[in-house]
Amino acid sequence: MTKKFLWLAALAAAALVAPAHAAAQRVGPVEDEPVAAATPNGAAKSEKKPDAAKPAEAGAAKAAEDKAGAKPVAPVSSDKKTSETASKGDANAGGAKPSSPAPTPLPNGGAAHAARGEKAASPAPAESAPPGQSNPPAAINTSAGTPPAPPKYEAPAPVKAEIPASANAAAAVAAAPAQTSIYRLGAGDILDVRMVGSTSREATLYTVLSNGTIDYPLAGEPTRVTGLTPEEIGARLSDALRRRGLFDRAQFQVSVREYVSHTALVSGLVDQPGQKVLRREAVPLYVVLAEAFPRPEAGRVVIISRATGQTKTLDLSDSNALNELVSHGDVINVQPRPREFFYIGGSVASAGQKDFTTGMTLTQAILASGGVARDAGAKVRVAVARQGADGRLVTAEYDLREIEAGRVPDPRIQPGDRIDVGRRR
């Protein structure tokens, strides 16, 4: 009886110990615990493994409970804890919502590297400042990854200075050829037109017709030439031949054989009055007068401009006046010099109003008045009063003895001067 009881007790103890020993010995989770499996990315992948011994172990455990009156507690091994941790990580990698916040997106794919557990690219070193300057403080980036690149320097656009219209007009006038160096054709002029390289023996002289054209045969139709220079006429004829397909690059030599269209009318105190031909757009006055032969009594010229209608009076004794430009259609009237006078008094032989001559000096004026009187003394002072622009007289004194000795220059007088000889201090 005693042996039978001992045998039953041993059997019951074995039944209690067997489930716990089997759970500790077998590798893998109990019940429906997922098995952690390694994936290529290093994350744990869980999968369920069926347990064939599950029904037998459940039955043995239930029998042991009925006999002992208490439910056995299976020990949890370290393998089970590792499996549970790997299962949680695999669940997050497999699409389950993680408990931690999502990683902040980083530039250059930093978030993707962090998700795969790879090391993100290290940021590029910051550029050092030039010598003598401190480096600017780097921008603080709260998120992981490379900091943003500094803004690119852009040079300011150059400011365009606005040129006033008056400056442009002055530049255009400066670039235009001088009127004294060009000639623009008009009706009646005779041209000599020659094509370079041509062996034709046809006539080369063409008269500009009243309608402003010339009849050049190769051009096909009359060519308008009025208002053009000889060089511009050659270019126009070359274009006409190219349009007709005769010559691609024909060159012409055009010159004026006879000048007819530009004239100026000269009248007055000249030996040969009438129209004078101008061989340029404008010529100096002395060129026109040289063909008209002014008379000795001629003293001034009145020019009436055709372009502006204004009248200008010039003195022929003035060299600058002879350079005045005369244009086509101007009228030139040569007139005698009007009588001009100066007035002298004091210690002279013949005082009063005297005729003035251009270029007359003070000593000449005194001699023209009969010279200094004998009672004037050895030291004679002369006062010359001249009317200013405001109508007031301005007086200058001279020592006649100093002038005669050559120590001071002999001053020139002007029409209307008042001369007082023998004035004493």
C-alpha positions in Angstrom: 0.0 0.0 0.0 2.8 2.3 0.9 4.6 1.6 -2.4 1.5 2.3 -4.4 1.0 5.7 -2.7 4.6 6.7 -3.3 4.3 5.8 -6.9 1.2 8.0 -7.4 2.9 10.9 -5.7 6.0 10.6 -8.0 3.7 10.5 -11.0 1.9 13.7 -9.9 5.2 15.5 -9.3 6.4 14.5 -12.7 3.2 15.8 -14.2 3.7 19.2 -12.6 7.4 19.5 -13.6 7.1 18.3 -17.2 5.2 21.3 -18.7 7.6 23.9 -17.1 10.6 21.9 -18.1 9.3 21.5 -21.7 8.6 25.3 -21.9 12.2 26.1 -20.7 13.9 23.6 -23.1 12.1 24.3 -26.3 13.3 27.3 -28.4 10.6 29.6 -29.6 7.5 31.3 -28.1 4.8 29.7 -26.2 1.2 29.8 -27.1 0.8 32.1 -30.1 3.9 34.3 -29.5 5.5 35.4 -32.8 8.9 34.2 -33.7 11.4 36.9 -34.4 13.2 36.4 -37.7 16.1 38.4 -39.1 15.3 40.4 -42.2 17.8 41.8 -44.8 17.4 45.3 -43.4 18.3 44.2 -39.9 14.8 44.6 -38.5 13.1 41.7 -36.7 10.3 40.0 -38.6 7.7 38.1 -36.7 6.1 35.0 -37.8 3.9 32.4 -36.1 5.2 28.8 -35.7 2.7 26.1 -35.0 3.5 24.0 -31.9 2.7 20.3 -32.3 3.0 19.7 -28.6 0.5 22.3 -27.6 -2.5 20.0 -27.0 -0.6 17.4 -25.0 1.0 20.1 -22.8 -2.3 21.7 -22.2 -3.8 18.4 -21.1 -1.0 17.6 -18.7 -1.1 21.0 -17.1 -4.9 20.7 -16.6 -4.5 17.3 -14.9 -1.8 18.6 -12.7 -4.1 21.5 -11.7 -6.9 19.2 -10.7 -4.7 17.1 -8.6 -2.6 19.8 -6.9 -5.3 22.5 -6.7 -3.1 25.2 -8.1 -2.3 26.5 -11.6 1.4 26.2 -12.4 3.3 29.3 -13.5 5.6 28.8 -16.4 8.9 30.5 -16.1 9.7 33.2 -18.7 13.2 32.8 -20.2 15.4 35.6 -21.6 14.8 34.2 -25.1 11.1 35.1 -24.7 11.9 38.7 -23.7 14.2 39.1 -26.6 11.5 37.7 -28.9 8.9 40.1 -27.5 11.1 43.1 -28.1 11.9 42.0 -31.6 8.2 41.4 -32.3 7.4 45.0 -31.3 10.2 46.4 -33.5 9.0 44.3 -36.4 5.4 45.5 -35.9 6.6 49.1 -36.2 8.7 48.3 -39.3 5.8 46.4 -40.9 3.4 49.4 -41.0 2.1 49.6 -37.4 1.8 53.1 -35.9 4.9 53.7 -33.7 4.6 55.2 -30.3 7.5 57.7 -31.0 7.0 60.7 -33.3 7.9 60.4 -37.0 11.4 61.5 -37.9 11.7 65.0 -39.3 12.4 65.1 -43.0 16.0 66.0 -43.7 17.6 67.4 -46.8 19.5 65.1 -49.1 17.5 62.1 -48.1 18.5 62.2 -44.4 15.2 60.8 -43.2 15.5 57.7 -45.5 19.0 57.0 -44.2 17.8 57.3 -40.6 14.9 54.9 -41.3 17.2 52.3 -42.7 19.6 52.7 -39.8 22.4 54.0 -42.1 24.7 56.9 -41.3 23.6 60.2 -42.8 26.1 62.2 -44.9 28.2 64.5 -42.9 27.6 68.2 -43.7 30.1 70.1 -45.9 32.6 72.2 -44.0 31.7 75.9 -43.8 33.6 78.3 -46.0 36.1 80.4 -44.1 35.9 84.2 -44.1 38.5 86.3 -45.9 41.5 87.5 -43.8 40.6 90.3 -41.5 37.0 89.4 -41.2 35.2 87.2 -38.7 33.1 84.2 -39.7 29.4 84.9 -39.6 27.5 82.8 -37.0 26.2 79.6 -38.5 22.4 79.1 -38.7 21.2 76.8 -36.0 19.2 73.9 -37.4 17.0 72.1 -34.9 16.5 69.1 -37.1 19.3 66.6 -37.8 21.1 66.7 -41.2 23.1 69.2 -43.2 22.5 72.9 -42.5 21.1 75.0 -45.4 23.6 76.5 -47.8 24.3 80.2 -47.4 22.6 82.5 -49.9 24.5 83.1 -53.2 25.9 86.5 -53.7 24.6 88.4 -56.7 26.3 91.5 -58.0 24.1 94.5 -58.3 23.0 95.4 -61.8 24.8 98.4 -63.4 22.9 101.6 -63.4 22.4 103.0 -66.9 23.1 106.7 -67.0 20.5 108.6 -69.0 22.1 110.8 -71.7 20.1 114.0 -72.2 18.7 114.7 -75.6 20.8 117.8 -76.0 24.0 115.7 -75.6 22.7 113.2 -78.3 22.0 116.1 -80.6 25.4 117.6 -80.1 27.1 114.2 -80.8 25.0 113.8 -84.0 26.1 117.3 -85.2 29.7 116.5 -84.4 29.5 113.3 -86.3 27.9 114.9 -89.4 30.3 116.0 -92.1 31.1 119.7 -92.5 29.0 121.6 -95.0 32.2 122.9 -96.6 33.4 119.4 -97.5 30.3 117.8 -99.2 28.1 118.6 -102.2 24.6 117.4 -102.7 23.4 117.1 -106.3 20.7 119.2 -107.7 18.9 119.9 -111.0 21.2 120.9 -113.8 24.4 119.3 -112.4 26.4 117.1 -114.8 27.7 113.8 -113.4 30.5 111.6 -114.6 29.4 108.0 -113.7 31.9 105.1 -114.3 31.5 101.5 -113.2 34.8 100.0 -112.0 36.1 97.3 -114.3 33.6 98.0 -117.1 35.0 98.0 -120.7 31.9 99.7 -122.2 32.6 102.7 -124.4 29.2 104.3 -123.8 29.0 107.9 -122.6 29.6 108.4 -118.9 28.1 111.9 -118.5 24.6 112.3 -117.2 22.7 115.5 -116.5 20.4 115.7 -113.5 16.9 116.4 -114.9 14.4 118.8 -113.5 12.6 116.0 -111.8 15.8 115.1 -109.9 16.7 111.9 -111.7 19.3 110.6 -114.1 18.7 108.0 -116.8 21.4 105.3 -116.3 20.6 102.4 -118.7 21.7 99.5 -116.5 19.5 100.7 -113.7 16.4 99.9 -115.8 14.5 103.0 -114.7 15.4 106.7 -113.8 17.3 106.9 -110.6 16.6 109.8 -108.2 19.8 111.6 -107.2 18.8 115.0 -105.9 20.0 115.7 -102.3 22.6 112.9 -102.5 26.4 113.1 -102.5 28.4 111.4 -105.3 29.2 108.5 -102.9 25.6 107.9 -102.1 24.6 108.0 -105.8 27.2 105.2 -106.5 25.7 103.1 -103.7 22.2 103.6 -105.0 23.2 102.5 -108.6 24.9 99.4 -107.1 21.7 98.4 -105.3 19.7 98.9 -108.5 22.0 96.5 -110.5 21.9 93.9 -107.7 18.1 94.0 -107.6 18.0 93.3 -111.4 20.4 90.4 -111.0 23.1 91.9 -113.2 25.9 92.5 -110.7 26.1 91.5 -107.1 28.8 93.9 -106.0 29.1 96.6 -108.7 31.3 99.6 -107.7 30.9 103.1 -109.2 33.1 106.2 -109.3 30.8 109.2 -109.4 32.1 112.8 -109.7 30.6 116.2 -110.6 31.8 117.4 -113.9 29.8 120.7 -113.9 28.3 122.6 -110.9 25.1 124.3 -111.7 22.5 123.9 -109.0 24.1 125.8 -106.1 24.5 129.6 -106.5 24.6 132.8 -104.5 23.7 136.3 -105.8 26.2 139.1 -105.4 25.4 142.8 -105.9 26.7 146.3 -104.9 30.2 147.7 -105.1 31.7 144.8 -107.2 33.1 144.7 -110.7 31.4 141.4 -111.6 28.0 141.1 -110.0 25.5 138.3 -110.5 25.2 134.6 -109.6 28.2 132.9 -108.3 28.4 129.1 -108.4 29.1 127.3 -105.1 31.0 124.0 -105.3 30.1 122.9 -101.8 27.0 123.1 -99.6 28.5 126.2 -97.9 31.6 128.2 -98.8 33.4 131.1 -97.0 32.5 134.7 -97.9 36.0 135.5 -99.2 35.6 132.8 -101.9 32.5 134.4 -103.3 33.9 137.9 -103.1 37.1 136.8 -104.9 35.0 136.0 -108.0 33.0 139.3 -107.7 36.0 141.7 -107.4 34.9 144.3 -104.7 35.7 147.9 -105.4 38.1 150.0 -103.2 35.3 151.9 -101.6 33.6 148.8 -100.4 33.6 148.6 -96.6 30.9 146.3 -95.5 28.6 143.4 -96.6 25.0 142.7 -95.9 24.1 139.0 -96.2 20.4 137.9 -96.5 20.1 134.2 -95.7 17.6 132.2 -97.8 17.3 129.4 -95.1 16.5 131.6 -92.1 15.5 134.9 -93.7 17.8 136.8 -91.3 20.0 139.7 -92.3 23.6 140.0 -91.1 26.0 143.0 -91.6 29.7 142.4 -91.7 32.8 144.7 -91.8 35.2 143.8 -94.6 38.1 145.0 -92.5 37.4 142.2 -90.0 39.2 139.0 -90.9 36.8 136.9 -89.0 33.9 138.3 -90.9 35.4 137.1 -94.2 35.1 133.5 -92.9 31.3 133.7 -92.7 29.7 130.8 -94.5 27.5 131.5 -97.6 24.9 128.8 -98.6 22.8 128.2 -101.7 20.3 131.0 -102.4 21.9 133.6 -100.2 22.0 137.3 -101.4 25.2 139.3 -100.8 25.1 143.1 -101.0 28.5 144.9 -100.9 28.1 148.5 -99.6 30.4 151.4 -98.9 31.6 151.9 -95.4 29.5 154.5 -93.6 31.2 157.7 -92.6 32.5 157.5 -89.0 34.0 160.3 -86.9 36.0 161.0 -83.8 36.1 164.3 -81.9 39.2 166.1 -80.7 39.8 169.3 -78.8 42.4 171.1 -76.6 45.9 172.0 -77.6 45.7 171.0 -81.2 46.0 173.1 -84.4 42.6 172.0 -85.8 40.0 170.8 -83.3 36.5 169.4 -84.1 34.9 166.4 -85.8 37.3 164.3 -87.9 36.8 161.4 -90.2 37.6 158.0 -88.6 39.7 155.4 -90.4 39.8 151.8 -89.3 42.9 151.1 -87.4 43.7 154.7 -86.5 45.8 155.2 -83.4 45.9 158.1 -80.9 49.0 159.8 -82.4 47.6 159.5 -85.9 44.4 161.2 -84.7 46.4 164.1 -83.2 48.4 164.5 -86.4 45.2 164.4 -88.5 44.0 167.4 -86.4 47.2 169.5 -87.1 49.3 168.2 -84.3 49.9 169.6 -80.7 49.9 173.3 -80.3 53.2 175.1 -79.4 51.9 176.4 -76.2 51.0 173.0 -74.9 54.3 172.6 -73.1 56.9 169.7 -73.0 54.8 167.3 -71.0 51.4 166.8 -72.6 48.8 164.5 -71.3 45.9 163.2 -73.5 42.5 162.0 -72.2 40.4 159.7 -74.3 36.7 159.3 -73.3 34.8 156.4 -74.8 31.1 155.6 -74.4 30.4 152.2 -72.7 27.6 149.8 -73.3 25.5 151.5 -70.6 25.9 154.9 -72.2 28.4 156.2 -69.7 31.8 157.7 -70.7 34.9 155.9 -69.5 38.1 158.0 -69.6 41.7 156.8 -70.0 44.7 159.2 -69.7 48.0 158.8 -71.7 51.4 160.6 -71.6 52.1 161.7 -75.1 55.9 161.9 -74.4 56.0 158.3 -73.1 54.1 157.1 -76.3 56.5 159.0 -78.6 59.5 157.6 -76.8 58.2 154.0 -77.3 58.0 153.2 -73.6 54.2 152.6 -73.8 52.2 151.4 -76.9 50.2 153.8 -79.1 46.5 153.0 -78.3 43.9 152.5 -81.1 40.9 154.7 -81.1 37.3 153.9 -82.1 34.5 155.8 -83.9 32.9 158.3 -81.5 35.9 158.7 -79.2 36.4 162.1 -77.5 40.0 163.2 -77.3 41.3 166.1 -75.1 44.9 167.1 -75.8 47.0 169.1 -73.3 45.1 168.1 -70.2 47.1 168.9 -67.1 46.7 167.4 -63.7 
